[in-house]
Amino acid sequence: MTDEWPVLDSEIEYANPYFAVEREAVEQPDGTPNDYYRIDFDAAGGVIALGVDDGDVLFVELYRPRLQRRLLELPGGGIDDGETPEAAARREFAEETGFEPSTTTHLGSFYFSAWTRAQRDVVWVDDFSPAPAHETEPEVQDIKRVPVADALNRVCDDPAAEWNLTPLILAQREGFIEGL
């Protein structure tokens, strides 16, 4: 049995400047056709920056209009064309927290949904100094410091935002944080 399902047909069903929805007709292992849809994002990718300062994970609190609620989130955003995940993490962390990290370490990547092939890169950021004001305005968010020991419980508040869970797990696996 093969892991690959042949694509019989592919068509863009909807597109806007930010993403496109593509239908792929595939042949399943039993030989029958089926349609699957996926979302293709226009951006080069996304990054999540995870940093700990004085034993606290630095989060930002954001209002998410689609979810109609405020969420505690790790800083992050898009990766610009030609930008490395580490450079994007440094930029996004500075924009959202007002702190500029001097060191970065790529911890891993993950798919944030089976509806897309897009991945998120997780980057550990460290050694912070205040970022120049012109690089952060007006994006600096409401910064929340959460002790490492409480971080997993805080991001698991019902419902949990999965884009916070994987970075914490990767950081623990790679030995950057303990005691989740």
C-alpha positions in Angstrom: 0.0 0.0 0.0 1.4 3.4 -1.0 1.4 6.5 1.1 0.8 8.7 -1.9 -2.6 9.2 -3.4 -2.4 10.3 -7.0 -3.8 13.7 -7.7 -6.4 13.4 -10.6 -7.3 17.1 -10.8 -6.6 20.3 -9.0 -8.4 23.6 -9.1 -8.4 26.9 -7.2 -12.0 27.3 -5.9 -11.4 30.7 -4.2 -8.6 33.2 -3.8 -7.9 36.6 -2.2 -4.7 38.5 -1.5 -4.0 36.4 1.6 -4.9 32.8 0.7 -6.4 30.5 -1.8 -8.6 27.4 -1.4 -7.6 24.6 -3.7 -9.7 21.5 -4.4 -7.7 18.4 -5.2 -9.4 15.3 -6.6 -7.3 12.3 -5.5 -7.4 8.6 -6.0 -7.8 6.9 -2.6 -6.0 3.5 -1.9 -9.2 1.6 -2.8 -9.2 3.2 -6.2 -12.2 5.5 -5.6 -11.9 9.3 -6.2 -12.5 11.9 -3.5 -12.2 15.6 -3.2 -10.0 17.2 -0.6 -9.6 20.9 0.0 -6.6 22.8 1.4 -5.7 26.4 2.1 -2.6 27.9 0.6 -1.3 31.0 2.3 0.4 33.7 0.3 3.0 34.4 3.0 6.4 32.6 3.0 5.5 30.9 6.3 5.0 31.7 10.0 7.2 31.8 13.1 6.5 31.6 16.8 9.1 33.1 19.2 9.5 31.5 22.6 11.6 33.2 25.3 12.0 33.0 29.0 13.1 36.0 31.2 13.8 35.6 34.9 11.9 32.3 35.0 8.9 33.7 33.1 7.6 32.8 29.7 6.9 36.0 27.8 3.4 36.0 26.3 1.3 38.7 24.7 -2.5 39.0 25.1 -4.3 39.6 21.9 -7.9 40.0 20.9 -8.8 37.6 18.1 -11.9 39.0 16.3 -12.8 35.6 14.6 -12.8 33.9 18.0 -14.4 36.9 19.8 -12.1 36.6 22.7 -8.7 37.6 24.1 -6.0 34.9 24.1 -2.7 34.5 25.8 -0.2 33.8 23.0 3.5 33.5 22.2 4.8 36.3 20.0 4.9 35.4 16.3 3.9 36.3 12.8 4.8 35.9 9.2 8.2 35.2 7.6 9.0 37.7 4.9 10.3 36.6 1.5 14.0 35.9 1.9 13.9 36.0 5.7 15.1 33.1 7.8 12.9 31.8 10.6 15.4 33.1 13.2 15.4 36.6 11.7 11.6 36.6 11.6 11.4 35.5 15.2 13.8 38.2 16.3 11.8 40.9 14.4 8.4 39.6 15.5 9.5 39.3 19.2 10.8 42.9 19.1 7.7 44.2 17.4 5.3 42.5 19.9 7.2 42.7 23.2 9.5 45.7 22.8 12.5 43.5 23.6 15.1 42.5 21.1 16.7 39.1 21.5 20.4 38.8 20.7 20.4 35.0 20.3 18.0 32.6 18.5 17.8 28.8 18.1 15.5 27.0 15.7 13.7 24.4 17.8 11.6 22.7 15.1 8.6 23.1 12.8 5.0 21.9 12.8 1.9 21.8 10.7 -0.7 23.9 12.5 -3.6 22.3 10.6 -4.3 19.4 8.3 -6.2 21.9 6.1 -2.9 23.4 4.9 0.6 22.5 4.0 1.9 25.6 5.8 4.2 25.1 8.7 5.1 27.2 11.7 8.7 27.4 12.8 9.4 27.6 16.5 12.4 29.7 17.5 13.9 30.1 21.0 14.9 33.7 21.6 17.2 34.8 24.4 19.3 37.6 25.9 16.8 40.5 25.6 17.5 44.2 25.5 15.0 47.0 24.9 14.3 47.3 21.2 14.5 50.7 19.5 11.1 52.4 19.7 10.8 52.9 15.9 11.0 49.1 15.4 8.2 48.3 17.8 5.5 51.1 17.4 2.6 50.6 17.3 2.7 46.8 17.6 3.8 46.3 21.2 1.1 44.2 22.8 0.0 43.7 26.4 2.9 41.6 27.7 2.1 38.8 30.2 4.8 37.1 32.2 3.9 33.6 33.2 6.2 31.4 35.4 7.5 28.4 33.4 5.8 26.0 35.9 2.4 27.6 35.1 2.8 28.2 31.4 1.3 24.9 30.2 -1.8 25.3 32.5 -2.3 28.9 31.3 -2.2 28.0 27.6 -4.5 25.1 28.2 -7.4 27.3 29.4 -10.5 26.1 27.7 -10.3 26.1 24.7 -6.5 25.8 24.2 -4.8 27.6 21.3 -2.7 24.8 19.7 -0.2 27.3 18.4 1.0 27.8 22.0 1.2 24.1 23.0 3.7 22.8 20.4 6.3 25.5 21.0 6.3 24.7 24.7 6.6 21.0 24.1 9.5 21.5 21.6 11.3 23.8 24.0 11.0 21.2 26.8 12.1 18.4 24.5 15.2 20.4 23.4 16.1 21.1 27.0 15.5 24.9 26.9 12.8 24.8 29.6 11.9 22.4 32.4 9.1 21.8 34.7 6.1 22.3 32.5 
